Each structure stands twice: as structure tokens, then as C-alpha cells.
């Protein structure tokens, strides 16, 4: 009787698939839409959808914020959140944000808001 053998390439492919599936379930994977420009005012829209049962709403929200921050950093700006919408079927976060110019220099320390000490 002949026993079936599995080729080395098939073993490697199956191992890679298992590693990817395990990483997805442990790291809570998400799909992201393309960042879409929303008109002339410089606002953008990004949608993140959780594709893992281990993904929580706070984790998906944080991941979408990180994606928007990195988008604005690539534009040499800071992210300004305008609106955030959450949905549960499927688990989804939609961000509406703008990229604003980075603040130049340091904050003025002489303009302190502390109260004077009265003796």
C-alpha cells in the first residue's frame, strides 16, 4: 500500500497560512479603506473594519486613529479628528479628519496660566 506524501512546498505554504491566521487572531486584524478626500476643505474619510472575532471596538478605534495619524504624518501634518462613527454589524469605525500643519517650535513658556502665590 502506498502512503501519500506531502511535498515540502505544500508544508511550507500550509505553515505560512497557519502563522498568518494565528497572527490575525492574536493581533486583532482590521481592513482599511483607502483614505478618501472629502471636498475642498482638506477633510478625509477612513473606514476600518474588524475582521477578527478577537477585535474589540476600542482596539479598532485605536487602530483607525493610528492609521489616520500616519496618513497625516506622511503629509507632514497633524491629524485633527472631525467626526467618528462606530457600527456593530460589521464592527466598523469611520473617521472624518483633517491634516493640519504641524505646530512650529515649542510652546511659549512665558505665557504661563498658573496663578500668582498670595501671602
MOPAC internal coordinates of N, CA, C and O (Angstrom, degrees):
PM7 1SCF
backbone

  N    0.0000 0     0.00 0     0.00 0    0    0    0
  C    1.4390 1     0.00 0     0.00 0    1    0    0
  C    1.5201 1   109.03 1     0.00 0    2    1    0
  O    1.2310 1   121.16 1   -40.52 1    3    2    1
  N    1.2681 1   115.38 1   139.48 1    3    2    1
  C    1.4537 1   121.89 1  -176.62 1    5    3    2
  C    1.5317 1   109.23 1   -97.53 1    6    5    3
  O    1.2310 1   120.42 1   -49.02 1    7    6    5
  N    1.3206 1   116.80 1   130.98 1    7    6    5
  C    1.4687 1   120.32 1   178.53 1    9    7    6
  C    1.5198 1   108.82 1   -97.55 1   10    9    7
  O    1.2310 1   120.51 1   -42.52 1   11   10    9
  N    1.3344 1   116.64 1   137.48 1   11   10    9
  C    1.4650 1   118.82 1  -179.45 1   13   11   10
  C    1.5300 1   110.51 1   -69.48 1   14   13   11
  O    1.2310 1   120.88 1   -37.00 1   15   14   13
  N    1.3034 1   115.92 1   143.00 1   15   14   13
  C    1.4546 1   121.06 1   176.84 1   17   15   14
  C    1.5193 1   108.91 1  -117.09 1   18   17   15
  O    1.2310 1   121.52 1   -32.71 1   19   18   17
  N    1.3130 1   114.69 1   147.29 1   19   18   17
  C    1.4591 1   120.57 1   178.90 1   21   19   18
  C    1.5176 1   108.09 1  -104.50 1   22   21   19
  O    1.2310 1   120.95 1   -50.12 1   23   22   21
  N    1.3048 1   115.79 1   129.88 1   23   22   21
  C    1.4551 1   120.03 1  -177.14 1   25   23   22
  C    1.5318 1   110.48 1   -68.52 1   26   25   23
  O    1.2310 1   120.75 1   -20.09 1   27   26   25
  N    1.3115 1   116.17 1   159.91 1   27   26   25
  C    1.4642 1   121.54 1   178.95 1   29   27   26
  C    1.5197 1   111.33 1   -63.88 1   30   29   27
  O    1.2310 1   120.07 1   144.03 1   31   30   29
  N    1.3277 1   117.47 1   -35.97 1   31   30   29
  C    1.4674 1   121.10 1   179.31 1   33   31   30
  C    1.5205 1   110.76 1   -66.03 1   34   33   31
  O    1.2310 1   120.14 1   140.16 1   35   34   33
  N    1.3163 1   117.33 1   -39.84 1   35   34   33
  C    1.4651 1   120.91 1   178.65 1   37   35   34
  C    1.5228 1   110.35 1   -66.64 1   38   37   35
  O    1.2310 1   120.39 1   140.19 1   39   38   37
  N    1.3323 1   116.86 1   -39.81 1   39   38   37
  C    1.4685 1   120.30 1   177.83 1   41   39   38
  C    1.5253 1   110.63 1   -63.52 1   42   41   39
  O    1.2310 1   120.36 1   136.97 1   43   42   41
  N    1.3254 1   116.92 1   -43.03 1   43   42   41
  C    1.4590 1   121.43 1   179.75 1   45   43   42
  C    1.5239 1   110.94 1   -64.39 1   46   45   43
  O    1.2310 1   120.33 1   137.41 1   47   46   45
  N    1.3244 1   116.98 1   -42.59 1   47   46   45
  C    1.4612 1   121.50 1   179.06 1   49   47   46
  C    1.5199 1   111.64 1   -64.65 1   50   49   47
  O    1.2310 1   120.48 1   136.89 1   51   50   49
  N    1.3272 1   116.69 1   -43.11 1   51   50   49
  C    1.4609 1   120.68 1   179.10 1   53   51   50
  C    1.5253 1   110.44 1   -65.66 1   54   53   51
  O    1.2310 1   120.32 1   140.10 1   55   54   53
  N    1.3197 1   117.00 1   -39.90 1   55   54   53
  C    1.4654 1   121.07 1   179.07 1   57   55   54
  C    1.5299 1   110.48 1   -64.05 1   58   57   55
  O    1.2310 1   120.23 1   137.71 1   59   58   57
  N    1.3326 1   117.17 1   -42.29 1   59   58   57
  C    1.4650 1   120.89 1   178.95 1   61   59   58
  C    1.5205 1   111.01 1   -64.09 1   62   61   59
  O    1.2310 1   120.19 1   140.90 1   63   62   61
  N    1.3300 1   117.25 1   -39.10 1   63   62   61
  C    1.4616 1   121.67 1   178.60 1   65   63   62
  C    1.5247 1   110.65 1   -65.31 1   66   65   63
  O    1.2310 1   119.99 1   137.47 1   67   66   65
  N    1.3111 1   117.62 1   -42.53 1   67   66   65
  C    1.4660 1   121.25 1   178.44 1   69   67   66
  C    1.5234 1   111.48 1   -65.14 1   70   69   67
  O    1.2310 1   120.18 1   140.05 1   71   70   69
  N    1.3206 1   117.27 1   -39.95 1   71   70   69
  C    1.4631 1   120.92 1   178.86 1   73   71   70
  C    1.5251 1   110.07 1   -64.85 1   74   73   71
  O    1.2310 1   120.30 1   137.35 1   75   74   73
  N    1.3284 1   117.02 1   -42.65 1   75   74   73
  C    1.4696 1   120.38 1   179.08 1   77   75   74
  C    1.5244 1   111.15 1   -64.73 1   78   77   75
  O    1.2310 1   120.38 1   138.51 1   79   78   77
  N    1.3276 1   116.87 1   -41.49 1   79   78   77
  C    1.4678 1   120.30 1   178.90 1   81   79   78
  C    1.5219 1   111.12 1   -65.22 1   82   81   79
  O    1.2310 1   120.29 1   138.92 1   83   82   81
  N    1.3252 1   117.05 1   -41.08 1   83   82   81
  C    1.4592 1   120.32 1   178.54 1   85   83   82
  C    1.5152 1   111.18 1   -65.98 1   86   85   83
  O    1.2310 1   120.21 1   138.33 1   87   86   85
  N    1.3248 1   117.20 1   -41.67 1   87   86   85
  C    1.4659 1   120.39 1   178.58 1   89   87   86
  C    1.5176 1   110.82 1   -64.02 1   90   89   87
  O    1.2310 1   120.35 1   141.33 1   91   90   89
  N    1.3129 1   116.94 1   -38.67 1   91   90   89
  C    1.4583 1   120.72 1   179.61 1   93   91   90
  C    1.5247 1   110.67 1   -65.20 1   94   93   91
  O    1.2310 1   120.05 1   136.93 1   95   94   93
  N    1.3191 1   117.51 1   -43.07 1   95   94   93
  C    1.4579 1   119.61 1  -178.11 1   97   95   94
  C    1.5191 1   111.54 1   -72.25 1   98   97   95
  O    1.2310 1   119.76 1   148.53 1   99   98   97
  N    1.3165 1   118.06 1   -31.47 1   99   98   97
  C    1.4615 1   120.34 1  -179.78 1  101   99   98
  C    1.5224 1   112.04 1   -81.70 1  102  101   99
  O    1.2310 1   119.71 1   146.02 1  103  102  101
  N    1.3010 1   118.16 1   -33.98 1  103  102  101
  C    1.4548 1   121.62 1  -176.03 1  105  103  102
  C    1.5241 1   113.40 1   -97.40 1  106  105  103
  O    1.2310 1   119.89 1  -179.69 1  107  106  105
  N    1.3019 1   117.81 1     0.31 1  107  106  105
  C    1.4592 1   122.37 1   178.41 1  109  107  106
  C    1.5257 1   110.90 1    57.41 1  110  109  107
  O    1.2310 1   120.95 1   -93.30 1  111  110  109
  N    1.3022 1   115.80 1    86.70 1  111  110  109
  C    1.4632 1   122.38 1  -174.81 1  113  111  110
  C    1.5296 1   112.52 1   -75.51 1  114  113  111
  O    1.2310 1   121.73 1   -24.67 1  115  114  113
  N    1.3187 1   114.30 1   155.33 1  115  114  113
  C    1.4618 1   121.20 1   177.33 1  117  115  114
  C    1.5137 1   108.93 1  -143.50 1  118  117  115
  O    1.2310 1   121.02 1   -31.84 1  119  118  117
  N    1.3167 1   115.66 1   148.16 1  119  118  117
  C    1.4636 1   122.94 1   171.11 1  121  119  118
  C    1.5184 1   107.84 1  -100.90 1  122  121  119
  O    1.2310 1   120.68 1   -38.22 1  123  122  121
  N    1.3206 1   116.30 1   141.78 1  123  122  121
  C    1.4602 1   121.07 1   179.73 1  125  123  122
  C    1.5162 1   109.84 1  -119.38 1  126  125  123
  O    1.2310 1   120.81 1   -38.92 1  127  126  125
  N    1.3131 1   116.06 1   141.08 1  127  126  125
  C    1.4545 1   120.01 1   172.12 1  129  127  126
  C    1.5308 1   107.80 1   -77.28 1  130  129  127
  O    1.2310 1   120.92 1   -10.49 1  131  130  129
  N    1.3034 1   115.85 1   169.51 1  131  130  129
  C    1.4541 1   118.98 1   171.18 1  133  131  130
  C    1.5214 1   108.21 1   -70.30 1  134  133  131
  O    1.2310 1   120.49 1   -30.60 1  135  134  133
  N    1.3206 1   116.66 1   149.40 1  135  134  133
  C    1.4624 1   120.14 1   175.07 1  137  135  134
  C    1.5158 1   106.71 1   -72.90 1  138  137  135
  O    1.2310 1   121.00 1   -57.08 1  139  138  137
  N    1.3281 1   115.69 1   122.92 1  139  138  137
  C    1.4564 1   121.80 1  -174.08 1  141  139  138
  C    1.5151 1   109.70 1  -112.17 1  142  141  139
  O    1.2310 1   120.51 1   -48.92 1  143  142  141
  N    1.3251 1   116.64 1   131.08 1  143  142  141
  C    1.4571 1   121.73 1   176.46 1  145  143  142
  C    1.5185 1   109.09 1   -71.62 1  146  145  143
  O    1.2310 1   120.57 1   -44.75 1  147  146  145
  N    1.3376 1   116.51 1   135.25 1  147  146  145
  C    1.4646 1   121.67 1  -175.83 1  149  147  146
  C    1.5200 1   111.79 1  -114.13 1  150  149  147
  O    1.2310 1   119.29 1  -127.61 1  151  150  149
  N    1.2940 1   118.96 1    52.39 1  151  150  149
  C    1.4545 1   120.74 1   175.74 1  153  151  150
  C    1.5103 1   113.60 1   109.49 1  154  153  151
  O    1.2310 1   121.46 1    11.96 1  155  154  153
  N    1.3397 1   114.81 1  -168.04 1  155  154  153
  C    1.4575 1   121.52 1  -173.66 1  157  155  154
  C    1.5250 1   114.24 1   -85.62 1  158  157  155
  O    1.2310 1   119.68 1   171.15 1  159  158  157
  N    1.3330 1   118.21 1    -8.85 1  159  158  157
  C    1.4558 1   119.61 1  -175.72 1  161  159  158
  C    1.5268 1   113.23 1   -86.19 1  162  161  159
  O    1.2310 1   119.74 1  -173.82 1  163  162  161
  N    1.3298 1   118.09 1     6.18 1  163  162  161
  C    1.4543 1   121.55 1   176.51 1  165  163  162
  C    1.5105 1   113.97 1    81.85 1  166  165  163
  O    1.2310 1   119.58 1  -162.65 1  167  166  165
  N    1.3249 1   118.41 1    17.35 1  167  166  165
  C    1.4565 1   120.28 1   179.10 1  169  167  166
  C    1.5270 1   110.34 1   -91.72 1  170  169  167
  O    1.2310 1   121.48 1   -27.67 1  171  170  169
  N    1.3299 1   114.77 1   152.33 1  171  170  169
  C    1.4564 1   122.52 1  -178.03 1  173  171  170
  C    1.5235 1   109.16 1  -129.09 1  174  173  171
  O    1.2310 1   121.32 1   -19.69 1  175  174  173
  N    1.3341 1   115.08 1   160.31 1  175  174  173
  C    1.4517 1   121.95 1   178.90 1  177  175  174
  C    1.5239 1   108.45 1  -127.60 1  178  177  175
  O    1.2310 1   120.48 1   -43.95 1  179  178  177
  N    1.3371 1   116.69 1   136.05 1  179  178  177
  C    1.4599 1   123.39 1   178.66 1  181  179  178
  C    1.5227 1   108.28 1  -137.59 1  182  181  179
  O    1.2310 1   120.33 1   -46.34 1  183  182  181
  N    1.3303 1   116.98 1   133.66 1  183  182  181
  C    1.4603 1   121.65 1   177.39 1  185  183  182
  C    1.5188 1   108.81 1  -119.17 1  186  185  183
  O    1.2310 1   120.70 1   -50.39 1  187  186  185
  N    1.3361 1   116.27 1   129.61 1  187  186  185
  C    1.4611 1   122.92 1   176.03 1  189  187  186
  C    1.5209 1   108.12 1  -116.03 1  190  189  187
  O    1.2310 1   120.46 1   -49.01 1  191  190  189
  N    1.3395 1   116.72 1   130.99 1  191  190  189
  C    1.4593 1   122.21 1  -179.70 1  193  191  190
  C    1.5155 1   108.70 1  -121.34 1  194  193  191
  O    1.2310 1   120.36 1   -53.34 1  195  194  193
  N    1.3299 1   116.92 1   126.66 1  195  194  193
  C    1.4638 1   121.47 1   177.32 1  197  195  194
  C    1.5165 1   110.04 1   -73.29 1  198  197  195
  O    1.2310 1   120.26 1   -47.11 1  199  198  197
  N    1.3362 1   117.11 1   132.89 1  199  198  197
  C    1.4627 1   120.46 1  -179.40 1  201  199  198
  C    1.5220 1   111.38 1  -117.56 1  202  201  199
  O    1.2310 1   120.23 1  -167.66 1  203  202  201
  N    1.3152 1   117.17 1    12.34 1  203  202  201
  C    1.4502 1   121.57 1  -179.63 1  205  203  202
  C    1.5266 1   108.66 1  -128.18 1  206  205  203
  O    1.2310 1   120.72 1   -37.26 1  207  206  205
  N    1.3207 1   116.22 1   142.74 1  207  206  205
  C    1.4606 1   119.93 1   178.34 1  209  207  206
  C    1.5232 1   112.05 1   -67.77 1  210  209  207
  O    1.2310 1   120.30 1   161.91 1  211  210  209
  N    1.3349 1   117.03 1   -18.09 1  211  210  209
  C    1.4632 1   120.11 1   179.74 1  213  211  210
  C    1.5264 1   112.35 1   -85.83 1  214  213  211
  O    1.2310 1   119.81 1   174.79 1  215  214  213
  N    1.3196 1   117.96 1    -5.21 1  215  214  213
  C    1.4670 1   121.99 1  -179.23 1  217  215  214
  C    1.5264 1   109.46 1   -75.22 1  218  217  215
  O    1.2310 1   120.71 1   -53.41 1  219  218  217
  N    1.3250 1   116.25 1   126.59 1  219  218  217
  C    1.4637 1   120.81 1   175.80 1  221  219  218
  C    1.5238 1   108.99 1   -98.97 1  222  221  219
  O    1.2310 1   120.69 1   -18.10 1  223  222  221
  N    1.3157 1   116.29 1   161.90 1  223  222  221
  C    1.4616 1   120.42 1   179.36 1  225  223  222
  C    1.5353 1   111.12 1   -62.73 1  226  225  223
  O    1.2310 1   118.98 1   135.81 1  227  226  225
  N    1.3566 1   119.56 1   -44.19 1  227  226  225
  C    1.4692 1   118.21 1   177.37 1  229  227  226
  C    1.5350 1   113.19 1   -61.80 1  230  229  227
  O    1.2310 1   120.37 1   143.38 1  231  230  229
  N    1.3387 1   116.90 1   -36.62 1  231  230  229
  C    1.4685 1   119.45 1   179.08 1  233  231  230
  C    1.5274 1   110.70 1   -68.22 1  234  233  231
  O    1.2310 1   120.24 1   139.89 1  235  234  233
  N    1.3269 1   117.15 1   -40.11 1  235  234  233
  C    1.4584 1   120.71 1   178.49 1  237  235  234
  C    1.5257 1   110.90 1   -66.73 1  238  237  235
  O    1.2310 1   120.80 1   140.59 1  239  238  237
  N    1.3322 1   116.08 1   -39.41 1  239  238  237
  C    1.4696 1   120.49 1   177.76 1  241  239  238
  C    1.5279 1   110.50 1   -62.71 1  242  241  239
  O    1.2310 1   120.77 1   134.13 1  243  242  241
  N    1.3352 1   116.14 1   -45.87 1  243  242  241
  C    1.4640 1   120.18 1   179.21 1  245  243  242
  C    1.5265 1   111.28 1   -63.14 1  246  245  243
  O    1.2310 1   120.24 1   139.83 1  247  246  245
  N    1.3284 1   117.14 1   -40.17 1  247  246  245
  C    1.4632 1   120.79 1   179.68 1  249  247  246
  C    1.5286 1   110.92 1   -65.27 1  250  249  247
  O    1.2310 1   120.19 1   140.65 1  251  250  249
  N    1.3276 1   117.24 1   -39.35 1  251  250  249
  C    1.4641 1   119.46 1   179.69 1  253  251  250
  C    1.5256 1   110.88 1   -69.40 1  254  253  251
  O    1.2310 1   120.21 1   144.19 1  255  254  253
  N    1.3409 1   117.20 1   -35.81 1  255  254  253
  C    1.4641 1   120.26 1   176.28 1  257  255  254
  C    1.5260 1   110.55 1   -64.12 1  258  257  255
  O    1.2310 1   120.50 1   138.17 1  259  258  257
  N    1.3426 1   116.64 1   -41.83 1  259  258  257
  C    1.4647 1   120.61 1   178.62 1  261  259  258
  C    1.5298 1   110.67 1   -61.97 1  262  261  259
  O    1.2310 1   120.47 1   139.46 1  263  262  261
  N    1.3207 1   116.70 1   -40.54 1  263  262  261
  C    1.4658 1   120.51 1   179.43 1  265  263  262
  C    1.5357 1   110.64 1   -64.20 1  266  265  263
  O    1.2310 1   120.45 1   137.14 1  267  266  265
  N    1.3364 1   116.74 1   -42.86 1  267  266  265
  C    1.4656 1   120.29 1   178.59 1  269  267  266
  C    1.5271 1   110.81 1   -66.74 1  270  269  267
  O    1.2310 1   120.32 1   140.64 1  271  270  269
  N    1.3359 1   116.99 1   -39.36 1  271  270  269
  C    1.4707 1   120.37 1   177.55 1  273  271  270
  C    1.5214 1   110.91 1   -61.97 1  274  273  271
  O    1.2310 1   120.35 1   137.14 1  275  274  273
  N    1.3326 1   116.93 1   -42.86 1  275  274  273
  C    1.4615 1   119.46 1  -179.58 1  277  275  274
  C    1.5307 1   111.02 1   -68.60 1  278  277  275
  O    1.2310 1   120.13 1   146.87 1  279  278  277
  N    1.3324 1   117.36 1   -33.13 1  279  278  277
  C    1.4691 1   120.86 1   176.39 1  281  279  278
  C    1.5268 1   109.63 1   -62.03 1  282  281  279
  O    1.2310 1   120.71 1   132.23 1  283  282  281
  N    1.3370 1   116.24 1   -47.77 1  283  282  281
  C    1.4623 1   119.73 1  -178.84 1  285  283  282
  C    1.5256 1   111.38 1   -68.87 1  286  285  283
  O    1.2310 1   119.96 1   145.19 1  287  286  285
  N    1.3251 1   117.67 1   -34.81 1  287  286  285
  C    1.4643 1   120.33 1   177.35 1  289  287  286
  C    1.5265 1   110.31 1   -62.99 1  290  289  287
  O    1.2310 1   120.36 1   143.66 1  291  290  289
  N    1.3283 1   116.92 1   -36.34 1  291  290  289
  C    1.4674 1   120.68 1   176.65 1  293  291  290
  C    1.5270 1   110.78 1   -67.80 1  294  293  291
  O    1.2310 1   120.21 1   154.79 1  295  294  293
  N    1.3327 1   117.21 1   -25.21 1  295  294  293
  C    1.4628 1   122.49 1   176.66 1  297  295  294
  C    1.5345 1   111.04 1   -89.43 1  298  297  295
  O    1.2310 1   120.65 1  -174.79 1  299  298  297
  N    1.3468 1   116.37 1     5.21 1  299  298  297
  C    1.4672 1   124.17 1  -177.25 1  301  299  298
  C    1.5312 1   110.91 1    60.42 1  302  301  299
  O    1.2310 1   121.32 1  -132.43 1  303  302  301
  N    1.3298 1   115.08 1    47.57 1  303  302  301
  C    1.4582 1   120.00 1   178.98 1  305  303  302
  C    1.5162 1   111.30 1  -145.29 1  306  305  303
  O    1.2310 1   120.65 1    -2.36 1  307  306  305
  N    1.3223 1   116.36 1   177.64 1  307  306  305
  C    1.4522 1   123.93 1   175.46 1  309  307  306
  C    1.5215 1   108.38 1  -105.69 1  310  309  307
  O    1.2310 1   120.91 1   -30.53 1  311  310  309
  N    1.3299 1   115.86 1   149.47 1  311  310  309
  C    1.4543 1   120.67 1  -179.65 1  313  311  310
  C    1.5264 1   110.23 1   -85.57 1  314  313  311
  O    1.2310 1   120.87 1   -46.79 1  315  314  313
  N    1.3242 1   115.95 1   133.21 1  315  314  313
  C    1.4597 1   122.60 1   175.08 1  317  315  314
  C    1.5283 1   106.74 1  -119.51 1  318  317  315
  O    1.2310 1   120.46 1   -69.97 1  319  318  317
  N    1.3331 1   116.72 1   110.03 1  319  318  317
  C    1.4560 1   121.66 1  -178.33 1  321  319  318
  C    1.5173 1   109.84 1   -72.84 1  322  321  319
  O    1.2310 1   120.61 1   -50.04 1  323  322  321
  N    1.3205 1   116.43 1   129.96 1  323  322  321
  C    1.4670 1   121.19 1   179.06 1  325  323  322
  C    1.5147 1   111.25 1  -104.73 1  326  325  323
  O    1.2310 1   120.22 1   138.15 1  327  326  325
  N    1.3370 1   117.19 1   -41.85 1  327  326  325
  C    1.4578 1   120.92 1  -179.76 1  329  327  326
  C    1.5211 1   109.28 1  -154.26 1  330  329  327
  O    1.2310 1   120.97 1   -36.19 1  331  330  329
  N    1.3288 1   115.75 1   143.81 1  331  330  329
  C    1.4546 1   121.76 1   177.42 1  333  331  330
  C    1.5238 1   107.92 1  -131.10 1  334  333  331
  O    1.2310 1   120.62 1   -50.92 1  335  334  333
  N    1.3246 1   116.43 1   129.08 1  335  334  333
  C    1.4610 1   121.74 1  -179.78 1  337  335  334
  C    1.5202 1   108.04 1  -124.32 1  338  337  335
  O    1.2310 1   120.61 1   -45.23 1  339  338  337
  N    1.3392 1   116.44 1   134.77 1  339  338  337
  C    1.4595 1   121.16 1   178.58 1  341  339  338
  C    1.5181 1   109.51 1  -116.89 1  342  341  339
  O    1.2310 1   120.86 1   -35.76 1  343  342  341
  N    1.3309 1   115.96 1   144.24 1  343  342  341
  C    1.4502 1   122.06 1   176.87 1  345  343  342
  C    1.5180 1   110.24 1  -136.26 1  346  345  343
  O    1.2310 1   120.20 1   -24.92 1  347  346  345
  N    1.3051 1   117.22 1   155.08 1  347  346  345
  C    1.4629 1   120.84 1  -174.19 1  349  347  346
  C    1.5193 1   114.48 1  -110.11 1  350  349  347
  O    1.2310 1   118.69 1   163.97 1  351  350  349
  N    1.3202 1   120.11 1   -16.03 1  351  350  349
  C    1.4620 1   120.24 1  -178.80 1  353  351  350
  C    1.5171 1   109.10 1  -130.07 1  354  353  351
  O    1.2310 1   118.57 1   -89.80 1  355  354  353
  N    1.2963 1   120.32 1    90.20 1  355  354  353
  C    1.4528 1   128.98 1    -3.37 1  357  355  354
  C    1.5288 1   110.71 1   -77.46 1  358  357  355
  O    1.2310 1   120.59 1   -10.11 1  359  358  357
  N    1.3284 1   116.49 1   169.89 1  359  358  357
  C    1.4623 1   120.48 1   177.59 1  361  359  358
  C    1.5227 1   107.63 1   -64.71 1  362  361  359
  O    1.2310 1   121.07 1   -60.22 1  363  362  361
  N    1.3307 1   115.55 1   119.78 1  363  362  361
  C    1.4656 1   119.85 1  -169.04 1  365  363  362
  C    1.5258 1   110.58 1  -151.32 1  366  365  363
  O    1.2310 1   120.98 1   -36.14 1  367  366  365
  N    1.3273 1   115.73 1   143.86 1  367  366  365
  C    1.4634 1   122.58 1   174.46 1  369  367  366
  C    1.5217 1   107.60 1  -126.31 1  370  369  367
  O    1.2310 1   120.76 1   -49.94 1  371  370  369
  N    1.3216 1   116.14 1   130.06 1  371  370  369
  C    1.4589 1   121.65 1   176.93 1  373  371  370
  C    1.5230 1   107.95 1  -117.40 1  374  373  371
  O    1.2310 1   121.04 1   -52.63 1  375  374  373
  N    1.3244 1   115.62 1   127.37 1  375  374  373
  C    1.4620 1   121.27 1   179.95 1  377  375  374
  C    1.5206 1   109.99 1  -113.09 1  378  377  375
  O    1.2310 1   120.93 1   -41.23 1  379  378  377
  N    1.3137 1   115.82 1   138.77 1  379  378  377
  C    1.4480 1   122.65 1   169.36 1  381  379  378
  C    1.5232 1   104.71 1  -117.03 1  382  381  379
  O    1.2310 1   120.12 1   -60.47 1  383  382  381
  N    1.3229 1   117.38 1   119.53 1  383  382  381
  C    1.4675 1   120.82 1  -173.59 1  385  383  382
  C    1.5151 1   110.21 1  -143.56 1  386  385  383
  O    1.2310 1   121.65 1   -14.51 1  387  386  385
  N    1.3272 1   114.45 1   165.49 1  387  386  385
  C    1.4723 1   121.98 1   173.40 1  389  387  386
  C    1.5076 1   108.64 1  -123.27 1  390  389  387
  O    1.2310 1   120.96 1   -27.32 1  391  390  389
  N    1.3070 1   115.76 1   152.68 1  391  390  389
  C    1.4575 1   121.74 1   171.81 1  393  391  390
  C    1.5219 1   106.48 1  -101.80 1  394  393  391
  O    1.2310 1   120.68 1   -63.51 1  395  394  393
  N    1.3185 1   116.31 1   116.49 1  395  394  393
  C    1.4564 1   121.94 1  -179.48 1  397  395  394
  C    1.5204 1   108.80 1  -107.33 1  398  397  395
  O    1.2310 1   119.90 1   -26.06 1  399  398  397
  N    1.3332 1   117.80 1   153.94 1  399  398  397
  C    1.4650 1   120.03 1   179.52 1  401  399  398
  C    1.5253 1   111.23 1   -58.41 1  402  401  399
  O    1.2310 1   121.29 1   -36.67 1  403  402  401
  N    1.3359 1   115.13 1   143.33 1  403  402  401
  C    1.4689 1   119.94 1   178.08 1  405  403  402
  C    1.5186 1   109.44 1   -64.73 1  406  405  403
  O    1.2310 1   121.42 1   -32.79 1  407  406  405
  N    1.3323 1   114.88 1   147.21 1  407  406  405
  C    1.4591 1   120.41 1   177.44 1  409  407  406
  C    1.5219 1   108.73 1   -68.05 1  410  409  407
  O    1.2310 1   120.51 1   -49.81 1  411  410  409
  N    1.2962 1   116.62 1   130.19 1  411  410  409
  C    1.4598 1   121.82 1  -178.24 1  413  411  410
  C    1.5234 1   109.79 1   -87.22 1  414  413  411
  O    1.2310 1   120.29 1   -47.96 1  415  414  413
  N    1.3278 1   117.05 1   132.04 1  415  414  413
  C    1.4620 1   121.24 1   175.66 1  417  415  414
  C    1.5106 1   113.26 1    73.76 1  418  417  415
  O    1.2310 1   121.43 1    14.98 1  419  418  417
  N    1.3158 1   114.87 1  -165.02 1  419  418  417
  C    1.4586 1   122.57 1  -179.03 1  421  419  418
  C    1.5188 1   110.59 1  -100.85 1  422  421  419
  O    1.2310 1   121.29 1   -16.46 1  423  422  421
  N    1.3123 1   115.13 1   163.54 1  423  422  421
  C    1.4525 1   119.81 1   174.74 1  425  423  422
  C    1.5211 1   109.87 1   -67.49 1  426  425  423
  O    1.2310 1   120.52 1   -33.03 1  427  426  425
  N    1.3020 1   116.62 1   146.97 1  427  426  425
  C    1.4536 1   121.65 1   179.19 1  429  427  426
  C    1.5276 1   108.77 1   -73.98 1  430  429  427
  O    1.2310 1   120.08 1   -68.27 1  431  430  429
  N    1.3233 1   117.45 1   111.73 1  431  430  429
  C    1.4602 1   121.94 1  -177.52 1  433  431  430
  C    1.5274 1   112.21 1   -76.76 1  434  433  431
  O    1.2310 1   119.72 1   162.05 1  435  434  433
  N    1.3396 1   118.14 1   -17.95 1  435  434  433
  C    1.4606 1   120.46 1  -179.00 1  437  435  434
  C    1.5212 1   111.05 1   -74.37 1  438  437  435
  O    1.2310 1   119.97 1   159.34 1  439  438  437
  N    1.3109 1   117.66 1   -20.66 1  439  438  437
  C    1.4610 1   121.22 1   179.88 1  441  439  438
  C    1.5167 1   109.27 1   -91.15 1  442  441  439
  O    1.2310 1   120.61 1  -122.04 1  443  442  441
  N    1.2892 1   116.45 1    57.96 1  443  442  441
  C    1.4651 1   122.71 1  -177.86 1  445  443  442
  C    1.5174 1   110.83 1   -72.33 1  446  445  443
  O    1.2310 1   120.87 1   -35.09 1  447  446  445
  N    1.3051 1   115.94 1   144.91 1  447  446  445
  C    1.4630 1   120.47 1   179.00 1  449  447  446
  C    1.5282 1   111.44 1  -100.59 1  450  449  447
  O    1.2310 1   120.43 1  -169.90 1  451  450  449
  N    1.3233 1   116.79 1    10.10 1  451  450  449
  C    1.4726 1   118.37 1  -179.42 1  453  451  450
  C    1.5486 1   109.97 1   -74.35 1  454  453  451
  O    1.2310 1   121.69 1   -29.84 1  455  454  453
  N    1.2908 1   114.38 1   150.16 1  455  454  453
  C    1.4616 1   120.44 1  -179.84 1  457  455  454
  C    1.5150 1   110.83 1   -82.89 1  458  457  455
  O    1.2310 1   119.38 1   -31.66 1  459  458  457
  N    1.3360 1   118.79 1   148.34 1  459  458  457
  C    1.4549 1   119.59 1   177.31 1  461  459  458
  C    1.5323 1   110.98 1   -69.39 1  462  461  459
  O    1.2310 1   121.07 1   -28.27 1  463  462  461
  N    1.2983 1   115.55 1   151.73 1  463  462  461
  C    1.4646 1   121.16 1   178.97 1  465  463  462
  C    1.5285 1   108.05 1   -84.83 1  466  465  463
  O    1.2310 1   120.32 1   -54.29 1  467  466  465
  N    1.3270 1   116.99 1   125.71 1  467  466  465
  C    1.4746 1   122.06 1   179.85 1  469  467  466
  C    1.5228 1   106.74 1  -104.62 1  470  469  467
  O    1.2310 1   121.13 1   -51.53 1  471  470  469
  N    1.3738 1   115.45 1   128.47 1  471  470  469
  C    1.4738 1   119.59 1  -179.90 1  473  471  470
  C    1.5022 1   110.01 1  -109.17 1  474  473  471
  O    1.2310 1   120.10 1   180.00 1  475  474  473

